Amino acid sequence: MINRIFNSQTKTITFAAILLGFSALGSRILGLIRDRLLAGSFGAGPELDIYFAAFRIPDFVYGILIIGGISSVFLPVFSEYFRKEQSEGWQLANNVLHVFFALLILVSGILIIFTPWIIKLIAPGFTEEQRALTVVLSRIMFLSPIILGLSSVFSSVLHYFNRFLIYSLAPILYNIGIILGILFFVPVFGLLGLAYGVILGALLHLIIQIPAVWISGFRWRPIFNFKQEGLIQIFRLMIPRTIGQASYHINLIVITAIASTLAAGSIAIFNFSYNLQYFPIGLIGISFALASFPTLSRAWAEGNKEKFLSDFSLAFRQILFLVIPASILIFLLRAQIVRLILGTGQFGWLETRLTAASLGLFALGIFAASLIPFLSRAFFSLKDTKTPVIIGMVSISLNVFLSLFFVWILRFENVFSGFVINILKLESIQEIAVIGLPLALSLSAIFQFFLLLIFLKKKIVEMSFIEVKRSLIKIFTASLLMAVIVYFLLKIAANFVDMQTFLGVLLQSSLAAFIGLSVYFISALVLGSPEIKTILSSIKK
């Protein structure tokens, strides 16, 4: 039984995406439990501001060297080498494993030395005591990207062999590690227990993948060769991608710095709402991006442009089909979602309202944020890492400008702030500037999405969006009907349940969401949407 699990392989993009989607669902649910435990234990206050700020530097290393390097460019090069000669592919995997391990230790070691000065830049609004604790947490968590760097090489190998089942368990175990840290380490070590939980999660993320990689044929060899052609090719490809990821994480650092100058708890509010809106992005967008990447890479490497375009169109439409109704539901149920997931313990009503407003603004750009990873990987499949990076940097620059602008304008009484207060129901709250951050991020994501689409079309002239347009008409029709039903159900249900209790809010939101989604999928079937037929067919298989 265990051997069958580690040997399990997926056959289609849709089924792989469904598998990864279920994994992401489990991981995200655990992530929500993690956030609920954090909110209940600490509230949206200085302690969580410290934790989230401390996470930024290790996350920066993880983003530029792992997400920007190994995860993005190793797979296409490994595919090319393995297809020619399997032994060369395994040599490349061993070499990349050792070189990146050494590189991560070197970079992390240097940053650990300069952490006190970096924290001053990341959190200029912190007191000296807050900065000192942030430095300690950051230094502990630098172990995390080193461990995850090794794990990501194994993840890419599993992607090539379509062993998505084991890979899909890794992020679940990562969140379990953090939850164990909150439950068992925090009572003993205080805030430092959160950092120890992160390290435990990273170790579990690595360990679960080792047996499946071994079954795939990987054998450890002491190879350490900086002159290997494949490694040089990987470094060449990852340079622009690394710059793009560095810009993205610098962008988050800037947002953290801005939030540290606002009311206490602003960093926590932004991060909680960011994690909530990332639920459908991880569940849908990332799942399809990861599932389609090996197939798109192989199709392009083999010169099969027709298959590349067909698979691209199918995945693009399926993401839209799932993410648009999800975005609408999140906007309509934003207050209920925050109350149910975070409304406990030290997390008060003020924090709930601000987090719900931030989540509502994030919902505007969820469709774009879900498609950006997929579009980026389409470029990576073509071995073009420069174009999405340049577009990403332009988008990030726009986001920084918009963040500063919206935070500034929302500090004063004017037509714009009055409109936002009325729409998001923020009356009587004095400090609402923090909601300018998710608004800026959503607008810049939409801008980035359209630029990626335009430049991909220029790169592949044969690409057609006729099928996408047809699907969008049906998706919007079904989504509009769903939105009307959900809106009125929320109003009606509120008269029959006690909205001051957890059970009352759960019943109201669950009823509205279940009936609304049922209406959406039934409407899609009636309209003859091909996406739902493909999903149902893959589930049956």
C-alpha positions, 0 to 999 in steps of 0.5 A, spaced: 500 500 500 505 504 502 509 502 495 503 504 491 502 511 494 510 513 493 509 510 486 503 513 484 503 517 477 498 522 474 496 521 467 493 528 465 493 535 467 486 536 469 487 530 474 494 532 476 491 539 477 485 536 481 490 532 485 494 538 487 487 542 488 485 537 493 492 537 496 492 545 496 485 545 499 488 540 505 494 545 506 490 551 506 485 548 511 491 547 515 493 554 514 486 557 516 487 553 522 494 555 523 491 563 522 486 561 527 490 559 532 495 565 531 489 570 531 486 567 538 493 566 541 496 573 540 490 577 536 492 582 531 497 586 535 505 587 536 507 580 537 504 577 530 507 584 527 514 581 530 513 574 527 510 576 520 516 581 519 521 576 522 519 571 516 520 576 511 528 575 510 528 568 510 522 568 505 526 573 501 531 567 500 526 562 499 523 566 494 529 568 490 533 562 490 528 557 490 522 559 487 526 564 483 531 559 481 530 551 482 523 551 482 522 555 476 528 553 471 531 546 473 525 542 471 525 544 463 533 543 463 532 536 467 527 534 462 532 536 456 538 532 459 533 526 462 530 525 455 537 525 452 540 520 457 538 518 464 544 518 467 546 525 465 539 527 468 541 524 475 548 527 475 545 534 474 540 533 479 545 531 484 550 537 482 544 542 483 542 539 490 549 540 492 551 547 489 544 550 491 545 547 498 552 550 499 549 557 496 543 557 500 548 556 506 552 562 504 547 567 503 543 565 509 549 566 513 551 573 510 544 575 511 544 572 519 550 577 520 546 583 517 539 581 520 539 587 525 541 592 520 536 589 515 530 589 520 531 596 521 529 597 514 523 592 514 520 595 520 522 602 521 516 603 526 518 598 531 521 599 538 528 597 539 525 591 543 520 589 538 526 589 533 531 585 538 526 580 538 524 580 530 532 579 529 532 573 534 526 570 530 529 571 523 535 568 525 532 561 527 528 561 521 534 562 516 534 554 517 527 553 513 530 556 506 536 551 506 532 545 508 526 547 503 532 548 498 533 541 498 526 539 498 525 543 492 530 539 487 526 533 489 519 536 488 522 538 481 524 531 480 517 528 482 514 533 477 517 530 471 515 523 473 508 526 474 508 523 482 504 529 484 501 525 490 507 525 494 509 532 492 502 534 494 503 532 501 509 536 502 505 543 504 500 539 508 506 537 513 509 543 512 503 547 515 502 541 520 509 542 523 507 550 524 501 548 527 505 543 532 509 549 534 503 553 536 500 548 540 506 545 543 512 550 542 509 556 544 507 555 551 514 553 552 518 558 548 513 563 547 514 567 540 520 563 539 516 557 538 513 559 532 520 559 529 521 552 531 514 550 528 517 553 521 523 549 522 519 542 523 514 544 518 520 545 513 523 538 515 517 534 514 516 537 507 523 534 505 522 528 509 516 526 505 519 526 498 525 522 499 522 515 498 518 517 492 524 520 489 528 514 490 523 510 487 523 514 481 531 512 480 535 518 484 541 515 487 545 520 491 552 521 488 558 526 491 557 531 485 559 538 486 561 541 479 560 549 478 563 548 470 557 543 468 553 545 462 547 544 465 548 548 471 551 553 468 544 553 463 540 553 470 544 559 472 543 563 466 536 562 466 534 563 473 538 570 473 532 574 470 527 570 474 531 571 481 531 578 479 524 578 478 522 574 485 527 579 488 523 585 486 517 581 488 519 580 495 522 587 496 515 589 494 512 585 500 518 588 504 516 595 502 509 593 504 511 591 511 515 597 512 509 601 510 504 597 515 509 598 521 508 605 521 501 605 521 496 602 527 499 596 531 497 590 528 497 593 521 502 588 519 498 582 522 491 584 518 495 585 512 498 578 512 491 575 515 487 577 509 493 576 504 493 568 507 485 568 506 485 571 499 491 566 497 486 560 499 483 560 492 490 562 488 493 556 491 487 551 490 486 553 483 491 557 480 498 554 483 495 547 482 493 548 475 500 552 474 504 546 477 500 541 473 501 544 467 508 546 467 511 539 466 506 538 460 507 544 457 515 544 457 515 537 454 510 539 448 515 545 447 521 541 447 519 536 443 516 542 438 509 540 438 506 547 438 499 544 437 499 540 443 502 546 447 496 551 445 491 546 446 493 544 453 494 552 455 487 554 452 484 548 456 488 550 463 487 557 462 479 556 461 479 551 467 482 556 472 477 562 470 471 557 470 473 556 478 476 562 480 471 567 478 465 564 482 470 563 488 472 571 487 465 573 487 463 569 493 469 571 497 467 578 496 460 577 498 462 573 504 468 576 506 465 578 513 463 571 515 469 568 512 473 573 517 469 572 523 469 564 522 476 563 521 479 569 525 474 571 530 476 568 536 480 569 543 484 576 542 482 577 535 477 583 536 471 586 532 475 592 530 481 587 527 475 583 524 472 589 520 479 591 517 481 584 515 474 583 512 475 590 508 482 588 506 479 581 504 474 584 500 479 589 496 484 583 495 478 579 492 478 584 486 484 581 483 484 574 485 482 572 478 489 575 476 493 573 481 491 566 480 493 566 472 499 570 473 503 563 476 500 559 470 502 565 465 509 565 468 510 558 467 508 558 460 514 563 458 518 558 463 516 552 458 519 556 452 525 558 456 523 565 456 525 567 464 526 575 462 519 577 459 515 575 465 521 578 470 521 585 466 513 585 467 513 583 474 518 589 476 514 594 472 508 591 476 511 591 483 513 598 481 506 600 480 504 597 486 509 600 491 507 607 488 499 605 489 501 603 496 504 609 498 498 613 494 492 609 497 495 609 504 496 617 504 489 618 501 486 614 506 488 618 512 484 624 510 477 625 509 475 626 502 471 623 496 475 617 495 476 615 503 468 616 504 466 612 498 471 606 500 468 607 507 461 606 505 462 600 500 466 596 505 462 598 511 468 601 515 464 607 519 466 609 526 473 606 524 479 612 525 485 608 522 483 605 515 489 606 511 492 599 512 486 597 507 490 601 501 495 596 501 491 590 498 487 595 494 494 597 491 496 589 490 490 587 487 490 593 481 497 591 480 496 584 479 490 585 474 495 590 470 501 584 470 496 579 468 494 583 462 501 585 460 503 577 461 497 575 456 499 581 451 506 579 450 505 571 450 500 573 444 506 576 441 511 571 442 506 565 440 502 568 434 498 562 433 495 563 440 487 564 439 483 566 445 476 565 441 475 559 446 476 563 452 471 568 450 466 563 449 467 560 455 467 567 459 460 569 457 458 563 460 462 563 466 460 571 467 452 569 466 453 563 471 457 567 476 452 573 476 446 569 477 450 566 483 451 572 486 444 575 486 442 568 489 447 569 494 446 576 496 439 575 497 440 568 501 445 572 506 439 577 507 434 572 508 438 567 512 440 573 517 433 573 519 432 566 522 439 565 525 443 568 531 448 572 527 452 574 534 454 566 534 459 562 531 453 557 529 449 562 526 454 565 522 456 558 519 449 556 518 448 563 514 454 563 510 454 555 509 447 555 506 448 561 501 455 558 499 452 551 498 446 554 494 450 559 490 455 554 488 450 549 486 446 554 482 453 556 478 455 549 476 448 547 474 447 554 470 454 552 467 451 545 465 445 548 462 449 553 458 454 547 455 460 550 459 466 545 456 470 546 462 465 543 467 465 537 463 472 536 462 473 536 470 467 531 471 470 527 466 477 527 469 474 525 476 470 519 473 477 517 470 
